Amino acid sequence: MAITKEKKQEIMGSFGRGEQDTGSPEVQIALLTARINDLTDHFKAHKKDHASRRGLLMMVSKRSSLLKYLRLTDRKSYLDVIGRLGIRK
């Protein structure tokens, strides 16, 4: 259910602005998206896990806030991130 260390390093490498970038909005959005996708699969098997569903909703809200920030500050990067992650139409 949790993201492995290798998967996290791969995501940071592909979305980061630099070698050791872990805090940029692009990386945070990509990591949240990976966690959201994992939890979505979890809910297909465990439909009544409401405590985890609350965590999922909080992650979706945080990702939405980060996307709004990125859209307002760096439009090109925003379009790149949503295109690569496939989270908007």
Secondary structure as GFF3:
##gff-version 3
##sequence-region A 1 89
A	DSSP	alpha_helix	5	15	.	.	.	ID=ss1
A	DSSP	alpha_helix	25	45	.	.	.	ID=ss2
A	DSSP	alpha_helix	50	73	.	.	.	ID=ss3
A	DSSP	alpha_helix	75	85	.	.	.	ID=ss4
###
